[in-house]
Amino acid sequence: MHKKVIIIGGGTAGLCAAIKLKHFGMDVKVFEKRTKPGEAGAGILIAPNALKALEPFGIADRIIRAGYGKDGIQIVTDKGHKIMKLSVPDEYGNLYSIHREELNLLFYEALPPDTVQYGKECVRIDQDEQHVRISFHDGSEEMGDILIAADGIHSIIRKQLTNKDSYRFAGYTCWRGIVPSSYCTDWKDEFMEIWGAKGRFGIIPLPNKQVYWYAIVNSRKNDARFARYTVNDLENRFGNYREPIPSVLKASRQMTHRDIVDIIPMENFSLHRVLFIGDAAHAFTPNLGQGACQAIEDAVVAAECIRKFSTSLCGVRYAPQEESGGYFQAFLDIWKNYAVG
Ligand SMILES: Cc1cc2nc3c(=O)[nH]c(=O)nc-3n(C[C@H](O)[C@H](O)[C@H](O)COP(=O)(O)OP(=O)(O)OC[C@H]3O[C@@H](n4cnc5c(N)ncnc54)[C@H](O)[C@@H]3O)c2cc1C
């Protein structure tokens, strides 16, 4: 029987799920509230587990060609003394840094042109024994058999279905930016994190002679003083850290800021016809650099499960709890095929 999968959210998780479902020949539509492809923000690291999941689509190769590869991250003190290197074992390959905008475009371009509809903000979903109905901010509606909620950490679908505000503030706040690498003095293009009493500072080279930086400082939730911070304030704070931090901040014109939060673990990633993936399902803090990588793993595993279980998932009745449990076990079994190591 013809099954239609609706995906809400055209970020990493949503687009990757669409790529895999299209690959299986399934009818899939993505709805994204942004008005065009691309993603705001700075850089991102993609690790070998995500590349492995993307291998069958040729996308891993494109990330490798478009990214900047290194075999690990150096951790040093604010004075430049080495603490340790977090290395990726040789057999797994490199970590790749890439601009978020470029990564999102790369996924978007791997899909047939009419797959993603932009400027469509989901405001509510309703499900019954046959279908799931999605309502958008412009008054329009869409019907499908299965809904993949890939609408990120602030998922309104999670909020609606669990009836909970599930954020947990992590105790620190973060600024990010990008500068030309020509401004970086005394630095050998390493992926590097610098630890000191005034905070953590990350420097990651990007392709096209750019550098992505981030600064992390312990804080209170929604601290108004940090919300007002300018690049000058960061220069004052990190001015006595080792180069290239002072020169990177001096060269910075723009930056983004957000408190770091995760979410309370969900009891189930599937609620009847709705399956949560990526940050909508399990947003965590960025310390492992794995949020998008896990979103990619979710996407390909979820797509395989949907293909395998679409009959029971799209039956004439709600999947009862024990079926959801079986589905979750199958999810884990398929996931194991993608595990690195
Ligand atoms: C500081 C920082 C650094 C990080 N660094 C890394 C890293 O190096 N490596 C890594 O793997 N991960 C990293 N992450 C985590 C990573 O950014 C996320 O885990 C990843 O973006 C999750 O992808 P997603 O598709 O689930 O969600 P998102 O990327 O948030 O995408 C959700 C999409 O849904 C859309 N949307 C939301 N609501 C609606 C709605 N109602 N209707 C329609 N569309 C909607 C949004 O516009 C968005 O496009 C970092 C995170 C932070 C905060």
The ligand as a Tripos MOL2 file, in Angstrom:
@<TRIPOS>MOLECULE
LIG
   53    58     1     0     0
SMALL
NO_CHARGES

@<TRIPOS>ATOM
      1 C1         27.4790   25.2590   20.3610 C.3       1 LIG1
      2 C2         27.1120   24.0000   19.6450 C.ar      1 LIG1
      3 C3         28.0950   23.3050   18.9250 C.ar      1 LIG1
      4 C4         27.7960   22.0780   18.3300 C.ar      1 LIG1
      5 N1         28.7770   21.4080   17.6460 N.ar      1 LIG1
      6 C5         28.4990   20.2010   17.0930 C.ar      1 LIG1
      7 C6         29.5190   19.4780   16.3910 C.ar      1 LIG1
      8 O1         30.6700   19.9320   16.2330 O.2       1 LIG1
      9 N2         29.1880   18.2630   15.8580 N.ar      1 LIG1
     10 C7         27.9380   17.7210   15.9940 C.ar      1 LIG1
     11 O2         27.6840   16.6130   15.5100 O.2       1 LIG1
     12 N3         26.9450   18.4070   16.6410 N.ar      1 LIG1
     13 C8         27.2040   19.6270   17.1750 C.ar      1 LIG1
     14 N4         26.1990   20.3400   17.8120 N.ar      1 LIG1
     15 C9         24.8320   19.7580   17.8860 C.3       1 LIG1
     16 C10        24.0800   19.9660   16.5670 C.3       1 LIG1
     17 O3         24.0520   21.3310   16.2280 O.3       1 LIG1
     18 C11        22.6540   19.4640   16.7180 C.3       1 LIG1
     19 O4         22.6220   18.2480   17.4320 O.3       1 LIG1
     20 C12        22.0330   19.2290   15.3320 C.3       1 LIG1
     21 O5         21.9340   20.4560   14.6510 O.3       1 LIG1
     22 C13        20.6600   18.5780   15.4660 C.3       1 LIG1
     23 O6         20.0710   18.4690   14.1860 O.3       1 LIG1
     24 P1         18.4810   18.3890   14.0400 P.3       1 LIG1
     25 O7         18.2250   18.2830   12.5790 O.co2     1 LIG1
     26 O8         17.9510   17.3730   14.9610 O.co2     1 LIG1
     27 O9         17.9610   19.7880   14.6030 O.3       1 LIG1
     28 P2         18.1640   21.2370   13.9850 P.3       1 LIG1
     29 O10        19.4920   21.3610   13.3430 O.co2     1 LIG1
     30 O11        17.8270   22.1980   15.0780 O.co2     1 LIG1
     31 O12        17.0520   21.3190   12.8470 O.3       1 LIG1
     32 C14        15.6870   21.4530   13.1510 C.3       1 LIG1
     33 C15        15.0270   22.1150   11.9630 C.3       1 LIG1
     34 O13        13.6270   22.1510   12.1920 O.3       1 LIG1
     35 C16        13.1340   23.4200   11.8320 C.3       1 LIG1
     36 N5         11.9230   23.6410   12.6190 N.ar      1 LIG1
     37 C17        11.8350   23.8530   13.9570 C.ar      1 LIG1
     38 N6         10.5550   23.9820   14.3380 N.ar      1 LIG1
     39 C18         9.8060   23.8420   13.2200 C.ar      1 LIG1
     40 C19         8.4160   23.8700   12.9810 C.ar      1 LIG1
     41 N7          7.5220   24.0880   13.9670 N.pl3     1 LIG1
     42 N8          7.9770   23.7020   11.7030 N.ar      1 LIG1
     43 C20         8.8550   23.4950   10.6880 C.ar      1 LIG1
     44 N9         10.1980   23.4610   10.8630 N.ar      1 LIG1
     45 C21        10.6590   23.6210   12.1160 C.ar      1 LIG1
     46 C22        14.2630   24.3750   12.1820 C.3       1 LIG1
     47 O14        14.1490   25.5960   11.4680 O.3       1 LIG1
     48 C23        15.4830   23.5640   11.7630 C.3       1 LIG1
     49 O15        15.8240   23.7590   10.4220 O.3       1 LIG1
     50 C24        26.4780   21.5650   18.4220 C.ar      1 LIG1
     51 C25        25.4930   22.2720   19.0970 C.ar      1 LIG1
     52 C26        25.8010   23.4750   19.7020 C.ar      1 LIG1
     53 C27        24.7140   24.2110   20.4400 C.3       1 LIG1
@<TRIPOS>BOND
     1     1     2 1
     2     2     3 ar
     3     2    52 ar
     4     3     4 ar
     5     4     5 ar
     6     4    50 ar
     7     5     6 ar
     8     6     7 ar
     9     6    13 1
    10     7     8 2
    11     7     9 ar
    12     9    10 ar
    13    10    11 2
    14    10    12 ar
    15    12    13 ar
    16    13    14 ar
    17    14    15 1
    18    14    50 ar
    19    15    16 1
    20    16    17 1
    21    16    18 1
    22    18    19 1
    23    18    20 1
    24    20    21 1
    25    20    22 1
    26    22    23 1
    27    23    24 1
    28    24    25 2
    29    24    26 1
    30    24    27 1
    31    27    28 1
    32    28    29 2
    33    28    30 1
    34    28    31 1
    35    31    32 1
    36    32    33 1
    37    33    34 1
    38    33    48 1
    39    34    35 1
    40    35    36 1
    41    35    46 1
    42    36    37 ar
    43    36    45 ar
    44    37    38 ar
    45    38    39 ar
    46    39    40 ar
    47    39    45 ar
    48    40    41 1
    49    40    42 ar
    50    42    43 ar
    51    43    44 ar
    52    44    45 ar
    53    46    47 1
    54    46    48 1
    55    48    49 1
    56    50    51 ar
    57    51    52 ar
    58    52    53 1
@<TRIPOS>SUBSTRUCTURE
     1 LIG1         1 GROUP 0 **** ****
